[in-house]
Each structure stands twice: as structure tokens, then as C-alpha cells.
């Protein structure tokens, strides 16, 4: 849909709201407000929730031996898991402990 068509669409509804009874203006405002909320939900909130679910699923699937990337950018190998604490080997004889939430991604 081009910008011109959107302008005509907006103009049509604006005229329809002003030509009707005074109550129609309030109904039109509520409908438009509801439409904006739906648009915000489908463009912002729902995709964010989907990403959070996928990230949580990835965190729950981590096991010893998995290669991971932390939120700080460190790459390493999981050597031990103790609840929410992951011990990650980042170099030979260098092991660092991270919270589960600090794991950003699993390397392939």
C-alpha cells in the first residue's frame, strides 16, 4: 500500500468521525486506540516474547561439552554445571564460572 493510499484511508476515517453523531467520534477514537495497541503487540511484544522463549529453551538444553558464547563475548566449553552456575573452560587450564543467565548463545 503506498503512502498516498494510506493518506486517503486516514482522511476518509477522519471525515467519517467528524460527520457522525458526537458519540461516533469517541467510538472511532477507541477503535483507533485499540488498533494501535494490537499493532504494537504484534510488532514489538510478541516477537520479544518468542525470542525469550527460544533463549530459555537453549539455556535449558545446555550440557557438559557444549561450546558457548557468554554475554561478555567469551567463547568456551562447558566443563561442569552446578544448578545455575556453569564452569566454562576458556583456555588450557583456565576455567571461569558464569551464571546461567550470562550465556548468550550456543556455538554450532
N, C-alpha and C positions, 0 to 999 in steps of 0.2 A: 504494500500500500504506500503510495507516495505521500509526501508532506502536504501536497495540495489536497488530496483526498481526506487526509486527517483534519486539515483546517476546515473543510466543508462539513465534515462529520461533527466537529466541535461546534461550529456555527449553527448547524441545524438543531442540535440539542440545546444550545443556549437560547435560541429563539423559541423553541418549544417550551422551555421552562418559564420564560417571561410572558408568553401569550396565554397560558392557562390560568387557573384559579390560584390564589395565594398559597394554598396547600400543596399544589403541584411543584412549586419551587423547592419546598422543603423535602418532598419525596425525591425529586431529582438530585438534590444535594446528598441525601443519604445513599442513593443508588451509586452515585459517583464516588463517594467516600468508601463504600463497600467494594467497588471495583478496584480502587487504588489499593486497598488492603489485600485483596486477592492477588493482584499483580505483584505486590511486594512479597507475599508469601511464596508464590511460585518462582519468582526470580531471585530471591535472596535467602529466605529462611529454609525452604525445603532442600535446596542444594547443599547448604551448610550442614543440615542435619544428616544428609546422606553421606557427606564426607566424614563426619564424626563417627557414624556407624561403621563405615569401611575401615577407618583408622583403628577403632576399638576392636574390630574383628581381627585385624592384622596383629594388634598387640596381644590378643588372646591366643593367637596361633603360634607365637614365637616359642622356639625350643632351643635347647643346647645345640651348638654347632651352626646356628643361623648367623649369617652375616647381616649386620645392621648399620644404619647411619643414625647418629644421635641428632638432636635438635641443634647442638652446637657445631655439627659438621664432622664429628669424629667418625671414622669408619672402623669397625672392629667385628670380632667374633664372640658370640655369647658363650661363655665357659661355665657359668653357674647361674641358677635362678633361685632366689630365696624370697618367695612372696612377691613383693613389688620391687625388690632390689635385683638388678641384673649386673653380673660381673662380666665385663667385656674386655677381651684382650685386644689392645690396640697396637702392640708391637711385641717382639720376643721378650718374654719375662716382664711385661708391663700390663698389669690388669687394673682396671678402673671400675668402680661401682657407680651405677646410674639408677635413678628411679625409673619405673616402667614408663611413666609419662614423658620421660626425656628421649624416648626412642621415636624418631621421626619416620623412618622407613626401613623396610626390609630389602636388602640387596638381592638381586637375582643370581 
